[in-house]
Amino acid sequence: MNEKVFRDPVHNYIHVNNQIIYDLINTKEFQRLRRIKQLGTSSYTFHGGEHSRFSHCLGVYEIARRITEIFEENILKNGILPSPS
């Protein structure tokens, strides 16, 4: 699979390398999240508050991917836990 890249206002670019994740993103149920506002009617008051459930879910995916990457590097390869920041 080729890498798919999504532009995100918080995380900059979200890279998807896993075909299963990309197939999930392309389902009609996941795409429907583009039309559901995460912040409800607050976009009428705060014009920068345009945040959909779709972009929220992509952001959650990116954070989970980063955490998993850290676990893989530190726990599986080195056998150590990451130091608290």
C-alpha positions as CSV (number, residue, x, y, z in Angstrom):
1,M,0.0,0.0,0.0
2,N,1.1,3.5,-0.7
3,E,1.2,5.9,2.1
4,K,-1.8,8.2,2.4
5,V,-1.5,11.6,4.0
6,F,-4.2,13.7,5.6
7,R,-3.6,17.4,6.4
8,D,-4.6,18.2,10.0
9,P,-4.7,21.6,11.7
10,V,-3.4,20.2,15.0
11,H,-1.0,17.4,14.0
12,N,0.1,18.9,10.7
13,Y,0.2,15.8,8.5
14,I,-1.2,12.4,9.5
15,H,0.4,9.5,7.6
16,V,-1.5,6.3,7.1
17,N,0.6,3.3,6.1
18,N,-1.8,0.5,7.2
19,Q,-4.2,-0.8,4.5
20,I,-6.8,-1.8,7.2
21,I,-6.8,1.7,8.7
22,Y,-7.1,3.2,5.3
23,D,-10.0,0.9,4.4
24,L,-11.7,1.8,7.6
25,I,-11.4,5.5,6.9
26,N,-12.9,5.0,3.4
27,T,-16.1,3.3,4.8
28,K,-19.3,5.3,4.4
29,E,-19.8,5.3,8.2
30,F,-16.4,6.9,8.8
31,Q,-16.9,9.4,6.0
32,R,-20.2,10.4,7.5
33,L,-18.2,11.9,10.4
34,R,-17.1,14.7,8.1
35,R,-20.6,16.2,8.4
36,I,-20.9,15.9,12.2
37,K,-19.5,18.9,14.1
38,Q,-17.4,18.1,17.1
39,L,-18.0,21.5,18.7
40,G,-21.7,21.7,17.9
41,T,-22.9,25.3,17.4
42,S,-19.8,27.0,18.9
43,S,-18.6,27.6,15.3
44,Y,-21.2,30.4,15.1
45,T,-19.5,32.2,18.0
46,F,-15.9,31.1,17.3
47,H,-15.3,31.1,13.6
48,G,-12.1,29.1,13.9
49,G,-14.1,26.4,15.7
50,E,-14.7,24.3,12.6
51,H,-13.8,20.8,13.8
52,S,-15.6,17.6,12.6
53,R,-15.8,14.2,14.2
54,F,-13.8,13.0,11.2
55,S,-10.8,15.2,12.0
56,H,-11.2,14.4,15.7
57,C,-11.0,10.7,14.9
58,L,-8.0,11.1,12.6
59,G,-6.3,13.1,15.4
60,V,-7.0,10.3,17.9
61,Y,-5.6,7.8,15.5
62,E,-2.4,9.8,15.2
63,I,-1.9,10.1,18.9
64,A,-2.6,6.3,19.3
65,R,-0.1,5.6,16.5
66,R,2.6,7.7,18.2
67,I,2.0,6.0,21.6
68,T,2.2,2.6,20.0
69,E,5.4,3.6,18.2
70,I,7.0,4.6,21.5
71,F,5.9,1.4,23.1
72,E,7.4,-0.7,20.3
73,E,10.7,1.2,20.4
74,N,11.1,1.1,24.2
75,I,9.4,-1.9,25.5
76,L,9.7,-4.5,22.7
77,K,13.1,-3.7,21.4
78,N,14.9,-2.5,24.6
79,G,12.8,-4.1,27.3
80,I,12.4,-0.8,29.1
81,L,9.6,1.5,29.9
82,P,9.7,5.2,28.7
83,S,10.9,7.6,31.3
84,P,8.2,10.0,32.6
85,S,8.4,13.5,31.1
